[in-house]
Amino acid sequence: MPISTEPTAHDDGGIFQHSGSSSAFPALEHFRVQNVPPAAYYVPDFITEEEEAYLLRKVEESPQPKWKRVGSGRRLQYWGGTMSKNGVLLPEPLPDFLTAFPDIIQRIESFLGAASSGKSEGKGKERALDANQVLVNEYEPGQGISPHEDGPAFRPLVATLSLGSHTVLDIHHYLSTTAPSPPMVTSMPSPSDDPANEGRPIAAIPLAHLLLLPRSLLILSSSLYTSHLHAIAPRTKDIVRSKEANSDDEVVISNADLLCDAFIADRLRENGSWEKERGVRTSLTFRHAEKVLKGGAFSMALGALRRT
């Protein structure tokens, strides 16, 4: 059952709905992924299957010029505008399917506000996403993305909605030049928007793995966003475990207790592992560019909307 911020609440074994009172809504800490740097939050079934199908259809109906293809073959598009070389958002109107029905942007904002209400951690701007750009990535089976940061141009709070298929997100860290590091083969990150991290070697062995199921919402914030990297290995099939892996083809996931999927839970308990072929996955990453080009019809319309 999807997360809702409407006043129709109950607790059905881990998936929660909001009762209309912030005190009845589970704290954001309920969704926090344990044993990873601060902070990652995994929210299962954030939207319904019908909403997922609608969003996928609207993305596919996007004008073809919106799509860009990168070297790996992966397709992407930007909604809300593109970034200049100086890290300034050149704003464009967001599409209705993000701001009207099913109004995913407002739902994420409402969720963060309700889940963080009354908590000393996460008050104010730190828990306000205020998304003004949405990055759409389409991954065919076997496609991935190398370790990278989104860079300092964005607020250190991002939310990613997974559609169509699962994937495994890898969390990486930079190798320290001052503290001892375990013997690892190093690799170089993808080009970064942060000059301070350009060319820094990263550990080839991921720090953690997260299983992202369709319709789930992943929130990254704080140092996990600012000083770590994330990646998706180019695989056609994933084999995950909740405990120690037995082969190089398997990974241990850190969010097994948050999946709220009875079938996967049974497989992990009975067989020790769960495996599945990847399908086509589309991700929507909601983020806030700190610098926005002022002026223009869209900026004025947005300002008027926020004053109403």
N, C-alpha and C positions, 0 to 999 in steps of 0.2 A: 504494500500500500504506500502511495507516495506521501512525502512530507506536505503538509498543508499548514497555512497560517490562518485558516478560517476557523470559526468557533464550532468545530465538530470533532471533539478529541476523544481518544482512548489510546491505550497502550496495548499493542497486539504482539508482544514478544520481541520488542526491540525496535519496531518501526513506530514512530510517534506522530501524532497530529496535534496541532495547537488547539487549546481550548478557548482561545480568546484572551486568556490571562497569561502574561509572560511568566508568572510564577509557576504555572502548570506546564510550561514548555520545558523540555529537557535542556539543561545547560549545554553550551557548545562543547564542554569538556566530555560529555557523554560520547561524542563522535570522534574524540581525539585518538589518533593512532599512537600507540605506546611504543617506546623503545626506538624512537627516531628523534632527531633534533627538533626543537620547537619551530614551527608546529604544523602538523598535518591533521586535517579532519576529513573523515570519510562518511558520507551520508548516502545510504542505499535508497534506491527507489525514490529519488527526489521528484520524478515526474512519472506520469502514467504511460502505459504502452501506446495509448492513443495519441498522447501529446508527443511522444517520441516519433511516431510515424508522421505526424503533422510537421514537426520540425525538420525531419529528414527530407520530406517532400518540398518544403519551402527552400531549404538549402539547395536542393538539386535544381529547383526552378530559378535559381539565381542567374542573372545574365552571364553568359560565358566569359565576357571580358573581366568579370570579377575574379575568376579563377587564375591563379598563378601556379606554375609547376616548377618545383625545385629539382636539383640534380638527381636526387634519389628516385624521382618519379612521383613523389607525394604532391597532392594538390592542396592549395590553401587559398583563403580569401580573407579580406579584412572588411569588417563592418564598423561604421563609426568614424572612418577616416584612416589615413596612413601616417606613418611617422616620418618626419624629415630627418636628414642626416644629423641635425643638431638635437634630436630627441624631442621635437615638438610635434604634437598631434595636429594634423591638418584636417579639421573636423568635417564630417559628412553626416547626414541624417541616418539614424539607425532604422532598420526595417520594422514594419508593423509587427511581424511575427516574433520580434523580441521585446517590443514595447507595448503591444496590445495583447490579444490572446495568443499564446497562453501566458504572456507577460512574464517571461522567465527572469528578466532583470529585476523587476520589482519583487518577484517571489524570493530571489536570492537575498535582496536587501532586507525584506521582511523576516526571512529566516535568520539572518545574522543578527538583526536587531532583537528579535524575540529570544533567540537562543543565548544572547549575551546580556540580556536585560538583568540589571541588578547585580552583575558580577563585577568585582573590582578589576579583574583582568579583562581588557578588551573594550573599555568604555571609549566613546567618542570616535575620533578619526581612525584609530587603530582597527576598529571593527566595522567601519563604514567603507564599503567597496566603491559605491558611486561610479559604476562602470560607464566608461565613455568610449570603449573600443571592445570589439569582440573578434577574436582570431578563430577562424574555422580551419581545421586540419582534417584531411581525409586520408586514411591509411588503408591501403590494400593489404591483404595478407602478405607477409614477408617484408613489408616496408616498416621503417622505424625512423628514429631521429637520434642523432648523437648527443652526448652530454652537452648541455647548454644552460645559460641563464637568460632570463627575459631582460635583465639589465636595469639600471637605476632610473630609467625614464618612467617607470611605472611604480605605483604605490605597492609596498610589499605585502599585498593581500590579493590573491587571484583565486578564481573559482572556475573549475573545468567540469563541464557536463559531458558525459560519454553517451554516444548514441550508436545503435546498430550492432555493436560487437564489444566483447571484452578486450582488454589488453593488460600488460604488466608494465607499470611505471618503475623505472630504476632511479634511486636516489644516489648521487655521487658526491664526493667531497674532494677538495683540492689537497694535494700532498703538501705537508708542512715543510718549510725550509728551516725551521728552528727546532721543532719537536721531533723525536724519533718516530718513524713510520714503519709499519711492517713491510717486509720485502714484497713489493708488488710491481707488476709491469705497469708502467705509466702510459698514458695517452694524452693527447692534446684536445682541449675542448673545441667546440664549434666557435666560429667568430662571435665575439661578445660585444654588446653595446657598452660595456664598462671597460674603459682603457686600463683600469687598475688590475684587471684580471686577464688581460690579453696575454696569451702565451703561457699561462701558468699550467703546470702539469697536474693532471688529476689521477686519482687512484683508479685503476682499471677494474678493480673488484667493487661493485656497488655497495653502498652502506646499508641499503634496505631495498625491498621490493614491495610494491603495492598492487594488488589485483583490483582493477577498475572494471566493474560490471556495467552493462548497459543501463542507462537511466540513473546512474549514480552521480553524485556531486563530490568533487575533491576540492578542498580548500587548502591552499598553502599560504603560510604567513611567516612573519618574523625571520629568524636566521635561516630557516629552511629555504626561504625564498631568496634572502639577500646574500648568503655565503655558501650555498650548496647548488648543485646542478641536478637536472633531471633529464632522463633519456628513455627511449623505448628501443629495445633490441629488435633487429629485423628478423623476426621469426614468423613461421606459419602456424605453429602450435605452441601452446604453453602447458607446462606441467608444474603445478604448484603444490607446496606442502606447507603445513603449519609448524613443522619442526624440522629437524636436520635433513638436508638434502642428501640423496644417495648417489647422485650423478651430476655431471656438468649440465645436463639437460633440464634439471629441476631447480627451482628457486623456492626459498622460504619466504612467505609473505608475512608482512607485519600487521596486516589488518584483517586476519582471519576471523577474529571475534566480532568484527563489525559488518560482515557481509550480509547477514540476515537472509541467507539462502539455505533452506533446509537440505536440498539435494547436495550442494557443495559441502555442507557441514557433515553430512553422512559419509560422503566419499573420503573426506579428510580423516574422519574418525575410523572408518572401517578399512580403508585401503591405504591410508596415510598420504594419499595424493589425489589431486583432481587434474584432469587434462582435457583440453579442448582445442580444436582448430580455430584459428582466428578467421573472422569474417571481415567485411569492410566496416571500419570504425570511423565515425565522424565525431570530432571533439569540438566543443564550443568553449573557448577560454575567455572569460569576462575579466577585464582589467581596467585600471584607471590610469591614464596618462597624466602625469603631474603638470606638464606644460601643454597648453592648448593655444593655438593661434586665435587671437581675439578678432571680433568683427565677423562680417558675413552673415548671411540670412540664417544659417543654421544656428550659429552662436547666439544671435539675438532671439531666435525662436526658443531655444533651449533656456535662455535666461528668463524669458517671459513665462515659460512653463513652470520653472522652479519658483517663481514669485507668486504663482496662483495657489 
